[in-house]
Amino acid sequence: MAKKKQLGQFIRKHKLAGILVVALMVGGALIAWRTIFPPVMKESEAMKERIQAMNLSTKQVSEQEKASHTVDANDKPKSITIPSIGVNDVRVQEIGLLSPSADGTQQMDAPKNIYDVGWYNCQINPVSANRCAKYVAPLSNNTSEAVVMDGHSCNTNNCVFNNIGKLKPGDLIQVVSGNNKQVDYQVELVERVKLADVDMAKVMRTYQQGTPGINLITCVGSWSARDSRGVVTMDSRVIVYATKRI
């Protein structure tokens, strides 16, 4: 009887240990799965979080508001038009960088209205301490550092840069500056990369060294990533490289 009792205790003890091992294995597998395949939020939920966290406006910009929009220098960009995808005389707002994250990295900010485009003013640089002594604007004719603009993408609200991934080489991009002078660019390359693989040094450079250029960037993909603020974002980026038409 004593031996049977000991055997029963042995079996129960090792059965419990086995259950614990299996539980740990399952837990580890779930963690690994969520790391490799992070949960995807529905767009309605993701946009609600972003709008609240970033204090974004979803108000359509009226023609009167577009007409009255000004910038504080003649050479700064005021509006952008991309005829082939229906971006027509959209306001350009000056933006900088977000505060550094815990690991010291920084990301470009975004415009506060989902129907505006943001222009990176170059005063602080995410790649090096001093990318340029002065901002890079369309009229500056900088042949090594690009004009960089970003905008929101979303399906539910028809955000301004929803369709830049559909641009093709040769498509026209028009930027009007504060003095109402227009600069025309033509698309050279459209690429899609994972968020973790975005090369910001490349984004900041002109596509063709020796020729002024503009680069556009927006988010695409699934709502399964987080930005440096911890706010949900899409897992990939579309980057458009364009050169000035001479």
N, C-alpha and C positions, 0 to 999 in steps of 0.2 A: 504493500500500500504506500509506504514511504517513497519507494522508487517511482510509482505512478504519479504521486503528488509532485515529486521533484521534476518529473518529465513534463507534467502539465504546466508547472511554473516556467520551465525552460521554454516550452513552446509559446506560452503567452508573452513572455519577455521578449523573445526574438520576433514574434509576430508584431508586437508593438514597435520594435526597432525597425522592422521592415516597413511598416506603415509610415514611420517618420522619414525613413530614407526616400520612399516613394514620394511623399509629400514635398520633401526638399527638392527632389529631382523635378517634380512638376512645377514647383514654384520657380526654380531656376530657369526651366524651359520657358515659362510664361514671361519672365523678365527678359530673357534673350529674344523671344518673339516680339515683344513690345519695342525692344531696341531696334531690331532689324525692320519690323513692320509696325511703326508707331500708329496709334489710333487716329483715324481720320474723322474730323468733325464735319457735320453738315454745313453747307455754305451759309445758311441762314443763321446758324449758331455762331459760326466763325466771324461773320460780318458784324453780328451784334456785339461780340466781344471786342473786336477791333474798333468799332465806332465808339464804344464806351471807354476803352482803355486809351485811345489816341485822341479822344474828343473830336472826332471827325464830323464834318457836315455832309449831309446827303441832299442838300438843297440844290436844285438845278440852278445854274447860272444864267440869268436873263441876258438878253441882247443889250439892254441898257447897262447892266453891270459890266459886261465885256467892254462896251464902248467907253465907260468911265474909268476903266482900269489903267493905272499908270505905274511907272517904276521911277526910282530916284536917280537914275543916271541914263544918259542917252544911249550908251552902248549895252545896257542890260537888256536881256530878252523880255518882251512884253506878252507876246502871244505866239502860238504854234498852230500850224495847219498841216494836216497829212491827208491830202485829197482822196487817196485810194482806199482809206479805211474810215472815212467820214469824220475825221477829227478836224473841226472847222473853227478857226479863230478862237482857240482855247486859251484862257488866261494862264500865264506862267508866273508862279510864285517863287520867291527866293527861299531856299532852304539851306540848312547846314548839316550838322551831324548830331546823332543821339549821344547821350552821355555814355562813357565807356562802360562795358559790361564787366563782370567779375574777373574775366581773364584779360582785361585791358583792351579788347577789340572794340571798334566803333563801327556803326552802320550809318548810312545816309538816312536822314529824316525823310518824310513824305509830306506832300501838301495836305492841308487841313480840310480840303474839300475834295470829294472823290471825283469831281468833274474838272479839277484843275491839274496842271502839270507842275512839278517842282524842278527848279534849276539849282544845281549844287553850286554854291557861291565861292567855293575854293579857299575860304579863309582858314579852315582847318582841314587837314588831309588825313584820311584813314590809312594811307600807304606809307607816307613819310612825314617828317615834321614840317617841311616847307615845300609842298608840291609846286606852288607858284607864288610869286610875290604879290600878284594881283589876280583877281578872279578871271576865269576864262569865259569870255562872252563871244557871241557870233561876230561882232565887229572887231574883235581883237586880232583876228587872223593868226592865232597861235597855231603853228604847224607841227607841234609835238604833243601838246596837251589838248584833250578834246573838251568841247562843251558837253556837259553831262546832265541829262534830265531823267526824272523818274515820274511814274504815275501809278495810280491804283488799277487793279484788275479785279473784276467780280462779275458774276453772271446775273445775280438778282437785281442789281442796281445799274447795270450798263455803265460801268466805270470807264473812265476816259481812255485807258490803254488796253482795253479788252482785246483788241484785234491787232496789236503791233506784231504779233507772231505771224500774221498773214502777209506782212510786207515782203516784197520781192526785190532783188537787185534792180536798180534803176528807178524805183519808186521815189517820188518827190516828197521832201520835208521842207516846209517853209517856216522861217522864224522871223518875226518882226520885232525890232528893238525899240527902245524908248524914243528915239528920234524918228520912228516910223520907217526906217530903212529895212528892207527885206533881204534876207540871205537865204539862198536856196541850196539844199543838199540833196544828194542822191544816195539811196540805200546801196551798200556794198555787200553786207553780210548780215544774216539773221541767225542767231544760235540760241539753243536751249540747253541750259546746264543745271545740275543739281545745286541747291543753295550752298552746300558745303564746298562746292568746286568752283564757285565764282571767283575769278581772278580780278580783284578790284584794280590792281596796277594796270592790267590790260584795258579795263573799262575806262580808266582815266586817260589813256593814250589815244591819239588819233589813229584811225585804221591804217592810214597810209602816211608814214612819216614824211614830212615836207609839204603836206596838204592839210589845211584846216578841216576839222571834222566835228560831228556831233554824234554822241552815243546815247541811246535810250534804253531804259531798263524797267522791267515790271515783273511781278510775280505770276507764276502759273503753276498748274499741277493740283495736287491734293492738299487739303488743309490739315497737314500733319506735322508741321515744323513750328518752331518758336524763334522769334527774333531776339535781339540782345536785351530787350525789356521783358522778355518772357511772354510776349503777346503772340497769339497764334498767327501763322503766316503760311503761305503755300510752300511746297517743298522744292520748287525749281524757279528759275528765272529765265526770261527771254531778254536777250540783249541785241539791240540793233545798232550796227555800225554804219555810219554814212559819211561821205566826204563832200566838201563844198564844191558846188558847180562853178567852174571858172568861166 
